[in-house]
Amino acid sequence: MTGVRAMGRPTPAGPVVPWPGRLGVVAFLAVVWVMLWGSVGALTVLGGIVVGLLLTVAFPQPPTPLGLGRRAGRLSVALWHVAVDTVRSTLTVAWAAVRTGPATRSAVVTVQAPVCTSEVLVVAAILLSISPGTVVVEIDTARSELLVHVLPVHDLERTRRGLQTHVDRIVGALRAVGGGAR
């Protein structure tokens, strides 16, 4: 059931993130505000905090199933792997562009992700897409599949296995820090 707030706008149905959980969002919004203004000053920081508070009150968010704060060690390892894969793929794509130029081979590969929630699948797709040379073209949440465009491709099966390992690692790490299976 939805409640009614002071301005007559309905509040979201279901639970809302409690205030202690919103403080991180307020701090993040304040940092974004300061970066947008381009200078750090008491008034700018205070303005960012006020804007962050107003936004979190005006647009309350439901709790997410990820719970990223519970296992920071596993999350750190997963982010380390993503960073290493990003650097490795940057060097690979750069070398392919220099070596073969426009004749670089590419492919579209279907990767089967472990069964997981749609939120975890989308986060996995985002983390996969930030690596140069890979772009997630389509996400099929019903079948837990990702359609990925890959560049460069020398051996299609080796590329498919590498992507599968990468997706399995990402989804496993996200599950370990709190994302659930369906």
Secondary structure as UniProt FT lines:
FT   TURN            6..7
FT   HELIX           19..37
FT   HELIX           42..58
FT   TURN            68..69
FT   HELIX           72..99
FT   HELIX           101..103
FT   STRAND          107..112
FT   HELIX           118..129
FT   TURN            132..133
FT   STRAND          134..140
FT   TURN            141..144
FT   STRAND          145..150
FT   HELIX           156..176
FT   TURN            177..178
//
